[in-house]
Amino acid sequence: MKIHAKSDIHLLSCEAEMAAATALQEGSVIQQLQQINDEEKLKNRMAIKALIRCTHFLARRHIPHTTNFDELIDLIVSCGAEDLKGFLERARLNATYTSKVAVVEFVEAVGLWAEECLLKRLRQDSHFSIMADECTDVTTTEELSIFFRWVNMDGQPVEHFLDIVPLKATDAKTIYSALVEFMKDKNIQISKLVGMGFDGAATFSGKHNGVQSLLKKISPHALFVHCHCHLLQLACVQAANATSGIKHVYITLTTLWKFFHYSPKRAESLKAVQQVLDLPELKVVKPSDTRWLSHERCEKAVKASYSTIVTALNHIYEQTHAPEALGISKALCRPSTLVAIYLLDYVLPQVAKLSRALQTERIDLTAITPLVDATLNTLDDAMLPAANWVLELMDAKNEIEEVTDITLTTESIATFQGQVAEPFIRMLKANISSRFISQDIVSSFGIFDPKKVPAADSSDFHTYGEDLIDVLLAHYGAELPAKTAGVDEYTNEALISCETREEWKTFRSYLSKKPKGNLHLQLKELTTSDMLSENFPNISTLANICLSIPVSTASVERSFSKMKLIKTRIRN
């Protein structure tokens, strides 16, 4: 037995028996190889996922990805990313996925995935609006930025960028063709288009040959909205230009910005004075008639650094005898200029607050009128003899007189109020009111406001809203054929039926019994509640349309800012 136990035949038999037992526990050779292969696949996928996340990190922060990708990977590996380190060590030199070609493909893959996710949501929604604008990039190529707005599953309006398209020309027909081609290529149903948001340029907003009029020919239900932020800016600029006392201040602020901006030496002089006086180092912001809120930021910076700016200008004149410094200093030291700066410091923030509200993505058309009315009421306060800006000016009187030769009196401020402040504010209010007149269709959506519904026992209750429902039915309830010859595919069916009248009568009773809530919340409930959608399908459709129509093109303008950060003179 002892001799047999040591024999080669016995030892081989024992090894075979152990191998068979191991096979029963771990599976066959093929199964073991498959398990190892699955584990390796998982590790490789985790490594590729890490590489894509690194690419996304660089792209989101506008960091050149082709030149920084490999260095970022080396940094991450050196910080202890063992899975990624193992992948790079195991991979062949031509399959590490760290080349410039690979990182470009990663960026394109992420972009295509994001686009498909957005398009899937857009196609699922019942209605949408399109927003667009054109801009010249650093290579002097005309680019068309395209955004879409729709209502998501939570009942909130969302605005998403989908593409930026190079244009061969910037005429209305070329832009129109680019928009239609894009929607065709992405399988977006043009018949679902209910709104268009563009700026006031004739190319886009022209009534006869603008982009909006061309789109209306193939989508008659679409409602054109002139960007309200542009309208507000135009109202402010027009009011300022019509009031000489304010116009001269704007000219002075522009001259002041140029004086310091184009001379580093002068800018350093201003900085030195701020340091000596132990005041915040503020730069003069460029005021622009076309850039939203720029006058407010410029005026705030000048007011906050008024004494240092005057001191710096006087110092520069003493050192260099520059006539510009003396001229700007004298302009700033006029009582009318100083009082106007304090007036603007009250008026412009009120307008800026309205502009910022109009720029938000979640705002809808029904919120515009209440916001505008609140702003106009606030502007009325600026004309009072004891307005806040007047009291603030009188509090700063002693400090101002120490720095300048200005002598402020109650009489001079009252004169300024009568001759400059009141005409300017009246003109501003008139301009805003005239530019923010609601279209009949837009006003009609206000019937869904629970606060406006009369009491059920009121004599007005049984007829409330019926005339406005008729307005909405006339636009959205008619089958409107495309006006372009030979374009039958674009014929729009009615979006709501004649049953809308009967639905409204029942829904009106429902509203009267509800707590008097917010209009936006009511529209949101109509788009998200299955119960309301089933019982009031046409009313729910109108709510979806109302939330889908854009208020401004702020999202489009921001895309151009992003484009300029990404597409630079070095990277183009």
Phi and psi in degrees as a GROMACS rama.xvg file:
@    title "Ramachandran Plot"
@    xaxis  label "Phi"
@    yaxis  label "Psi"
@TYPE xy
-64.4017  -38.7598  LYS-2
-67.9079  -42.0225  ILE-3
-65.6056  -36.4511  HIS-4
-64.1059  -24.8917  ALA-5
-95.1982  -2.48401  LYS-6
-73.8662  156.618  SER-7
-65.1415  -34.9728  ASP-8
-65.2527  -42.1929  ILE-9
-65.8813  -42.7066  HIS-10
-63.1319  -40.753  LEU-11
-65.1979  -38.7598  LEU-12
-63.5585  -41.6162  SER-13
-62.5657  -41.4202  CYS-14
-63.2217  -40.8727  GLU-15
-64.2417  -40.9816  ALA-16
-64.0017  -41.4715  GLU-17
-65.325  -38.7733  MET-18
-64.5936  -40.1211  ALA-19
-64.8179  -41.4691  ALA-20
-64.0042  -40.4126  ALA-21
-64.246  -39.782  THR-22
-62.8649  -38.1102  ALA-23
-63.7156  -35.4989  LEU-24
-78.4941  -42.5852  GLN-25
-101.027  -6.86499  GLU-26
93.0041  179.442  GLY-27
-71.7055  172.283  SER-28
-60.7662  -41.872  VAL-29
-63.0992  -41.1915  ILE-30
-64.9779  -39.8654  GLN-31
-64.7219  -42.3698  GLN-32
-63.7351  -39.8  LEU-33
-62.8316  -39.8191  GLN-34
-64.4341  -44.2177  GLN-35
-62.4682  -40.7936  ILE-36
-63.3323  -41.8834  ASN-37
-64.1115  -41.1938  ASP-38
-63.3842  -40.0386  GLU-39
-68.3093  -37.8376  GLU-40
-61.1407  -43.7032  LYS-41
-62.3172  -43.6089  LEU-42
-63.5412  -41.7538  LYS-43
-64.4507  -40.3292  ASN-44
-66.1641  -39.1725  ARG-45
-63.0646  -37.2058  MET-46
-68.1522  -43.8203  ALA-47
-63.5785  -38.3867  ILE-48
-60.6056  -41.5907  LYS-49
-63.8054  -39.8399  ALA-50
-64.8695  -40.4083  LEU-51
-67.2457  -38.9958  ILE-52
-63.2974  -37.6823  ARG-53
-64.166  -40.9125  CYS-54
-62.3954  -44.0665  THR-55
-62.8013  -39.6736  HIS-56
-59.3608  -46.4176  PHE-57
-66.2842  -43.1466  LEU-58
-66.1114  -41.5825  ALA-59
-64.6671  -28.2324  ARG-60
-102.272  15.3663  ARG-61
57.3766  32.2346  HIS-62
-93.4935  130.613  ILE-63
-53.403  113.873  PRO-64
-78.9551  -32.8382  HIS-65
-70.3142  -26.865  THR-66
-99.4909  -14.3933  THR-67
-114.295  -6.20776  ASN-68
-63.495  -51.7752  PHE-69
-64.6258  -35.2755  ASP-70
-68.1229  -37.7172  GLU-71
-64.9667  -39.9047  LEU-72
-62.7335  -44.2913  ILE-73
-59.9544  -40.0815  ASP-74
-64.5765  -43.8475  LEU-75
-65.2788  -41.4447  ILE-76
-63.8165  -40.7321  VAL-77
-68.3318  -19.7173  SER-78
-88.9176  2.94454  CYS-79
109.745  21.0678  GLY-80
-80.1181  85.3879  ALA-81
-65.921  -41.7402  GLU-82
-60.5771  -44.3641  ASP-83
-68.2095  -40.1384  LEU-84
-60.8388  -45.4681  LYS-85
-62.2557  -39.5803  GLY-86
-62.2569  -46.3179  PHE-87
-65.1539  -33.705  LEU-88
-72.8204  -36.6293  GLU-89
-77.3094  -32.5344  ARG-90
-69.6828  150.166  ALA-91
-70.6498  159.263  ARG-92
-61.0026  -27.4752  LEU-93
-93.5911  11.1757  ASN-94
-139.246  36.9177  ALA-95
-90.4872  -11.3412  THR-96
58.6409  34.3284  TYR-97
-117.459  9.47762  THR-98
-79.7361  169.655  SER-99
-64.4215  -36.5928  LYS-100
-64.0058  -42.5127  VAL-101
-65.2071  -43.4349  ALA-102
-68.1697  -34.277  VAL-103
-65.1979  -41.3529  VAL-104
-65.1532  -36.215  GLU-105
-60.2467  -46.3201  PHE-106
-61.1271  -44.9166  VAL-107
-64.4555  -39.6685  GLU-108
-64.0975  -43.4454  ALA-109
-63.3257  -41.5251  VAL-110
-62.6483  -44.234  GLY-111
-65.192  -39.8319  LEU-112
-63.6695  -45.4948  TRP-113
-63.6053  -41.4976  ALA-114
-63.1047  -43.0558  GLU-115
-66.0858  -37.4741  GLU-116
-61.7659  -43.9932  CYS-117
-67.8647  -42.7704  LEU-118
-63.7971  -36.4505  LEU-119
-61.631  -43.3357  LYS-120
-66.7408  -40.4286  ARG-121
-64.4916  -42.3041  LEU-122
-68.0258  -29.7581  ARG-123
-73.9129  -27.3013  GLN-124
-76.5298  154.68  ASP-125
-77.7498  -33.3987  SER-126
-142.872  159.59  HIS-127
-154.87  165.476  PHE-128
-124.198  157.511  SER-129
-117.291  140.795  ILE-130
-130.336  140.433  MET-131
-156.279  157.885  ALA-132
-161.237  159.157  ASP-133
-116.802  153.074  GLU-134
-152.845  150.674  CYS-135
-92.8323  127.033  THR-136
-87.2319  -173.602  ASP-137
-67.8084  -20.207  VAL-138
-94.8392  14.3271  THR-139
60.9473  28.4566  THR-140
-94.5765  132.464  THR-141
-76.8271  123.975  GLU-142
-116.81  137.029  GLU-143
-107.855  115.045  LEU-144
-91.7608  129.175  SER-145
-117.893  124.125  ILE-146
-121.708  154.236  PHE-147
-127.312  148.126  PHE-148
-126.381  131.558  ARG-149
-150.083  178.369  TRP-150
-102.588  125.531  VAL-151
-81.616  -176.209  ASN-152
-66.2943  -20.3042  MET-153
-89.1565  3.99367  ASP-154
79.389  16.2354  GLY-155
-106.548  135.254  GLN-156
-69.6881  137.298  PRO-157
-128.757  148.599  VAL-158
-124.039  127.417  GLU-159
-132.231  138.811  HIS-160
-75.9857  135.228  PHE-161
-121.138  -28.7513  LEU-162
-168.463  160.027  ASP-163
-128.325  120.391  ILE-164
-113.46  128.785  VAL-165
-70.2321  141.292  PRO-166
-112.966  141.352  LEU-167
-81.5693  -25.5374  LYS-168
-149.97  165.265  ALA-169
-114.622  22.3845  THR-170
-79.6434  164.798  ASP-171
-60.9027  -41.3014  ALA-172
-65.5869  -38.0786  LYS-173
-66.6098  -44.1599  THR-174
-66.0719  -42.5893  ILE-175
-59.0301  -46.2869  TYR-176
-62.6249  -38.6006  SER-177
-64.3205  -40.4399  ALA-178
-67.3672  -44.5114  LEU-179
-65.7738  -42.8787  VAL-180
-61.4738  -40.5678  GLU-181
-62.0424  -46.4185  PHE-182
-64.9126  -35.1809  MET-183
-66.8965  -46.7614  LYS-184
-62.0833  -35.1071  ASP-185
-93.1647  8.3595  LYS-186
57.9406  44.0983  ASN-187
-99.5465  124.825  ILE-188
-73.0123  113.246  GLN-189
-66.0053  -24.1221  ILE-190
-65.4277  -17.5168  SER-191
-87.993  -0.89354  LYS-192
-70.601  120.425  LEU-193
-120.168  -6.54314  VAL-194
-154.137  154.08  GLY-195
-137.437  131.293  MET-196
-120.384  113.595  GLY-197
-135.305  169.765  PHE-198
-82.7553  -171.733  ASP-199
-89.2633  5.5757  GLY-200
-61.6876  142.568  ALA-201
-60.2952  -30.4503  ALA-202
-58.2212  -39.4949  THR-203
-91.6392  -44.6607  PHE-204
-99.356  2.77102  SER-205
-55.4195  133.535  GLY-206
-70.1994  -27.1122  LYS-207
-107.616  -43.2843  HIS-208
-126.559  12.1992  ASN-209
-76.4131  169.216  GLY-210
-58.127  -41.9391  VAL-211
-63.6405  -37.5977  GLN-212
-70.963  -34.5732  SER-213
-68.3887  -39.5623  LEU-214
-68.2967  -33.924  LEU-215
-64.6988  -26.2972  LYS-216
-68.2549  -28.7162  LYS-217
-104.693  -12.8696  ILE-218
-139.063  75.9912  SER-219
-60.5944  -23.6857  PRO-220
-78.0367  -13.6301  HIS-221
-68.0815  134.961  ALA-222
-105.607  125.191  LEU-223
-84.737  132.434  PHE-224
-122.537  118.841  VAL-225
-73.422  126.441  HIS-226
-46.9227  119.604  CYS-227
-70.1467  -25.5829  HIS-228
-68.9004  -38.5918  CYS-229
-64.5232  -41.8143  HIS-230
-60.4357  -42.336  LEU-231
-66.1509  -41.4182  LEU-232
-63.4269  -42.5397  GLN-233
-62.509  -39.3233  LEU-234
-63.1385  -41.6326  ALA-235
-67.1953  -45.1763  CYS-236
-65.2182  -41.7541  VAL-237
-64.3143  -41.1164  GLN-238
-65.3457  -39.9666  ALA-239
-66.2079  -42.9855  ALA-240
-68.1933  -25.5592  ASN-241
-84.5618  -9.16249  ALA-242
-115.624  107.904  THR-243
-58.3689  -39.1905  SER-244
-62.8879  -33.0446  GLY-245
-83.9348  -37.795  ILE-246
-60.3603  -41.9717  LYS-247
-64.1114  -35.0197  HIS-248
-66.2756  -42.8382  VAL-249
-61.0572  -40.1065  TYR-250
-64.3887  -42.5308  ILE-251
-62.0518  -43.1513  THR-252
-64.1845  -38.9428  LEU-253
-65.3824  -43.5706  THR-254
-63.6143  -39.4963  THR-255
-62.2549  -44.5985  LEU-256
-60.8951  -46.4848  TRP-257
-61.5729  -38.1408  LYS-258
-60.0826  -42.944  PHE-259
-89.1282  -32.7677  PHE-260
-68.2417  -38.8986  HIS-261
-91.2478  10.0047  TYR-262
-139.461  103.331  SER-263
-58.6384  -32.5371  PRO-264
-65.6706  -42.9163  LYS-265
-68.0813  -39.1575  ARG-266
-61.5983  -37.4903  ALA-267
-67.9344  -33.9227  GLU-268
-63.3269  -42.9253  SER-269
-63.6012  -41.3523  LEU-270
-63.5567  -39.8876  LYS-271
-64.6304  -41.1715  ALA-272
-64.5804  -40.2049  VAL-273
-62.6602  -38.1132  GLN-274
-69.2454  -40.7628  GLN-275
-63.3633  -41.0285  VAL-276
-84.017  1.08881  LEU-277
56.4127  47.0449  ASP-278
-114.372  158.099  LEU-279
-58.1168  142.3  PRO-280
-83.4128  97.6329  GLU-281
-109.416  137.963  LEU-282
-95.7071  150.465  LYS-283
-76.2553  124.992  VAL-284
-87.2068  144.08  VAL-285
-71.2075  122.169  LYS-286
-84.1127  138.03  PRO-287
-141.438  139.043  SER-288
-71.5987  -21.6927  ASP-289
-104.481  -10.9334  THR-290
-97.9486  121.959  ARG-291
-60.3056  138.021  TRP-292
67.5963  3.94003  LEU-293
-68.2486  -36.706  SER-294
-65.1848  -36.9582  HIS-295
-64.1676  -45.9219  GLU-296
-65.142  -38.3506  ARG-297
-65.7893  -47.7901  CYS-298
-62.2456  -39.7907  GLU-299
-64.1678  -42.0071  LYS-300
-65.0405  -40.5276  ALA-301
-68.0895  -42.3993  VAL-302
-63.9878  -43.1597  LYS-303
-67.0874  -29.56  ALA-304
-113.769  25.5423  SER-305
-56.9075  -51.0979  TYR-306
-64.7967  -39.5904  SER-307
-69.9073  -35.6615  THR-308
-65.2568  -46.0292  ILE-309
-62.8117  -43.359  VAL-310
-62.0814  -43.3381  THR-311
-64.5459  -41.6252  ALA-312
-62.8035  -43.0027  LEU-313
-64.6542  -39.4929  ASN-314
-64.8834  -43.2008  HIS-315
-63.2446  -38.9004  ILE-316
-66.4546  -40.224  TYR-317
-63.5731  -35.3387  GLU-318
-82.2232  -39.7038  GLN-319
-115.749  -11.3484  THR-320
56.4137  33.571  HIS-321
-72.3334  121.003  ALA-322
-64.3713  -29.149  PRO-323
-62.0659  -39.8326  GLU-324
-62.8873  -43.2141  ALA-325
-66.0608  -42.1171  LEU-326
-63.7139  -44.1292  GLY-327
-67.8316  -38.8734  ILE-328
-61.9515  -43.8686  SER-329
-65.4907  -38.1814  LYS-330
-64.5628  -41.9574  ALA-331
-69.5732  -28.5585  LEU-332
-88.0948  4.6007  CYS-333
-72.8999  137.112  ARG-334
-56.1178  -38.4441  PRO-335
-65.0844  -35.9768  SER-336
-67.6507  -45.4964  THR-337
-64.134  -44.2604  LEU-338
-64.3134  -38.3502  VAL-339
-64.2364  -37.7256  ALA-340
-62.1548  -41.8057  ILE-341
-69.4111  -35.2877  TYR-342
-63.5207  -47.7332  LEU-343
-63.735  -31.046  LEU-344
-66.6747  -18.9337  ASP-345
-93.9826  -42.425  TYR-346
-74.9026  -49.8719  VAL-347
-62.1959  -39.0389  LEU-348
-61.3061  -31.8754  PRO-349
-66.7512  -41.8216  GLN-350
-68.862  -39.4719  VAL-351
-63.7382  -36.2299  ALA-352
-62.4929  -41.6816  LYS-353
-65.0818  -42.9569  LEU-354
-61.592  -43.3007  SER-355
-64.5717  -36.5447  ARG-356
-65.3238  -39.6622  ALA-357
-69.7586  -21.9806  LEU-358
-81.8483  -13.6077  GLN-359
-69.5184  148.196  THR-360
-70.9367  -34.0158  GLU-361
-83.812  -6.92987  ARG-362
-70.2071  147.67  ILE-363
-124.352  172.189  ASP-364
-60.0335  -31.3761  LEU-365
-70.3963  -15.5182  THR-366
-88.469  -10.6886  ALA-367
-65.7724  -51.8517  ILE-368
-58.2275  -47.492  THR-369
-60.8712  -38.3801  PRO-370
-66.3377  -43.4973  LEU-371
-65.4267  -44.1789  VAL-372
-60.5227  -41.3737  ASP-373
-64.0136  -39.1869  ALA-374
-66.7004  -43.8187  THR-375
-63.3449  -38.2165  LEU-376
-65.0947  -37.2346  ASN-377
-67.9419  -36.4884  THR-378
-65.6505  -28.8826  LEU-379
-59.35  -34.1441  ASP-380
-63.8506  -24.7059  ASP-381
-69.218  -17.2221  ALA-382
-91.8455  -2.50934  MET-383
-72.0035  146.44  LEU-384
-58.891  -34.1323  PRO-385
-107.683  41.9076  ALA-386
-63.6878  158.209  ALA-387
-58.7996  -39.761  ASN-388
-68.8019  -30.9149  TRP-389
-68.6415  -44.702  VAL-390
-62.8895  -39.7211  LEU-391
-64.8629  -39.7835  GLU-392
-63.9147  -42.6841  LEU-393
-66.5707  -33.2446  MET-394
-66.613  -33.1882  ASP-395
-90.7959  4.62836  ALA-396
-57.2294  -49.8881  LYS-397
-62.3064  -42.5726  ASN-398
-63.8212  -39.8854  GLU-399
-67.299  -42.593  ILE-400
-67.0878  -23.2968  GLU-401
-70.5552  -34.3588  GLU-402
-88.365  -36.3259  VAL-403
-120.027  177.773  THR-404
-94.1258  13.2756  ASP-405
-72.2758  136.055  ILE-406
-119.435  113.302  THR-407
-99.7435  133.31  LEU-408
-128.042  161.387  THR-409
-61.4485  -36.3363  THR-410
-66.4978  -42.4359  GLU-411
-66.5536  -36.4961  SER-412
-68.5633  -40.4934  ILE-413
-63.7408  -39.1003  ALA-414
-62.9396  -43.474  THR-415
-61.2867  -41.3334  PHE-416
-60.3609  -41.8764  GLN-417
-73.8968  -37.1036  GLY-418
-91.9073  -27.1001  GLN-419
-121.562  -54.9895  VAL-420
-61.5363  -51.64  ALA-421
-64.6012  -45.9504  GLU-422
-60.3666  -39.5969  PRO-423
-64.5335  -46.2501  PHE-424
-69.6904  -39.4537  ILE-425
-62.9355  -41.6851  ARG-426
-64.6032  -41.826  MET-427
-62.5274  -45.6373  LEU-428
-63.2397  -42.0305  LYS-429
-64.2262  -40.7729  ALA-430
-65.4291  -43.9739  ASN-431
-64.0058  -44.6682  ILE-432
-62.0302  -41.7878  SER-433
-70.9962  -31.4681  SER-434
-85.0742  -19.6955  ARG-435
-105.765  30.4552  PHE-436
-73.1539  124.818  ILE-437
-75.7513  142.895  SER-438
-69.5381  156.318  GLN-439
-57.1833  -39.7322  ASP-440
-65.8588  -42.3607  ILE-441
-64.2444  -45.0213  VAL-442
-61.396  -31.7958  SER-443
-66.3081  -26.7381  SER-444
-66.0276  -14.8269  PHE-445
-68.0031  -11.1639  GLY-446
-66.3993  -18.9326  ILE-447
-81.5487  0.0309083  PHE-448
-73.9179  114.865  ASP-449
-59.1873  -27.8918  PRO-450
-71.2797  -20.656  LYS-451
-92.5538  -11.3607  LYS-452
-72.7023  124.35  VAL-453
-64.931  162.642  PRO-454
-62.9729  149.829  ALA-455
-61.1512  -27.6212  ALA-456
-92.13  6.14947  ASP-457
-80.2355  152.325  SER-458
-70.162  -23.5656  SER-459
-84.1429  -11.8938  ASP-460
-62.4375  -43.7948  PHE-461
-73.4444  -10.8327  HIS-462
-117.017  -3.05556  THR-463
-61.6895  129.328  TYR-464
82.9815  -7.83132  GLY-465
-68.6177  -36.0507  GLU-466
-67.5885  -34.9731  ASP-467
-75.2133  -33.0362  LEU-468
-62.0866  -37.4336  ILE-469
-64.424  -36.9528  ASP-470
-63.4708  -45.3844  VAL-471
-66.1534  -38.0899  LEU-472
-65.3489  -37.8515  LEU-473
-62.7322  -31.6403  ALA-474
-92.7865  -46.7921  HIS-475
-99.23  -12.2593  TYR-476
-96.6525  -4.80856  GLY-477
-97.933  147.428  ALA-478
-83.6384  106.974  GLU-479
-102.655  111.473  LEU-480
-74.8248  152.249  PRO-481
-65.0584  141.462  ALA-482
-89.2924  -4.55832  LYS-483
-87.5192  126.793  THR-484
-61.9672  136.591  ALA-485
73.556  22.085  GLY-486
-119.995  56.8205  VAL-487
-63.3339  -27.5296  ASP-488
-64.1042  -18.5402  GLU-489
-96.78  1.62916  TYR-490
-58.4727  126.479  THR-491
-94.5294  127.099  ASN-492
-79.3995  161.391  GLU-493
-61.9137  138.221  ALA-494
-86.1643  -24.8658  LEU-495
-133.786  156.797  ILE-496
-102.902  174.524  SER-497
-68.1314  -12.3814  CYS-498
-69.9727  -7.91079  GLU-499
-58.0931  -36.1397  THR-500
-61.6013  -46.2699  ARG-501
-67.3564  -38.0435  GLU-502
-61.339  -40.0661  GLU-503
-63.6721  -39.507  TRP-504
-60.6369  -40.9255  LYS-505
-72.8338  -41.8703  THR-506
-67.0217  -32.3068  PHE-507
-60.7837  -41.4852  ARG-508
-65.984  -38.4914  SER-509
-61.3947  -42.922  TYR-510
-65.0489  -39.495  LEU-511
-65.5664  -25.0466  SER-512
-92.8596  -7.59839  LYS-513
-86.1936  156.806  LYS-514
-60.5024  142.785  PRO-515
-72.3212  89.8473  LYS-516
-97.2684  -162.029  GLY-517
-85.5972  143.355  ASN-518
-63.8518  -42.7624  LEU-519
-60.7332  -41.8508  HIS-520
-65.3413  -34.3679  LEU-521
-66.6671  -42.6027  GLN-522
-63.8801  -39.7817  LEU-523
-62.7043  -42.0136  LYS-524
-63.4175  -37.9154  GLU-525
-65.4509  -29.8519  LEU-526
-89.5158  -17.0807  THR-527
-110.389  -24.2262  THR-528
-79.6091  119.433  SER-529
-63.7317  -36.4827  ASP-530
-62.5939  -46.705  MET-531
-69.2643  -38.0515  LEU-532
-64.3653  -36.2037  SER-533
-74.8743  -38.2873  GLU-534
-85.4424  -28.4913  ASN-535
-130.847  64.7078  PHE-536
-61.139  -38.6632  PRO-537
-72.1141  -40.5757  ASN-538
-64.0259  -39.7602  ILE-539
-63.3848  -38.785  SER-540
-63.1929  -42.3358  THR-541
-63.2825  -39.0422  LEU-542
-63.5605  -41.3125  ALA-543
-63.5114  -41.2204  ASN-544
-63.363  -45.4775  ILE-545
-59.1382  -44.5426  CYS-546
-72.1  -23.6912  LEU-547
-80.1729  -21.6297  SER-548
-77.1336  130.26  ILE-549
-74.6776  158.659  PRO-550
-104.754  -38.5625  VAL-551
-144.009  174.416  SER-552
-110.927  31.2969  THR-553
-59.7146  -38.2507  ALA-554
-61.9407  -38.9818  SER-555
-66.4703  -42.8615  VAL-556
-61.2214  -38.0195  GLU-557
-66.6794  -30.613  ARG-558
-64.8757  -32.1769  SER-559
-69.7105  -35.0654  PHE-560
-62.9728  -42.2384  SER-561
-63.2814  -42.419  LYS-562
-59.6102  -40.3899  MET-563
-71.1184  -25.0366  LYS-564
-76.2656  -31.9297  LEU-565
-88.8296  -46.5287  ILE-566
-97.3874  94.18  LYS-567
-107.482  -179.43  THR-568
-64.8394  -28.4778  ARG-569
-84.7526  -40.0813  ILE-570
-109.542  94.2265  ARG-571
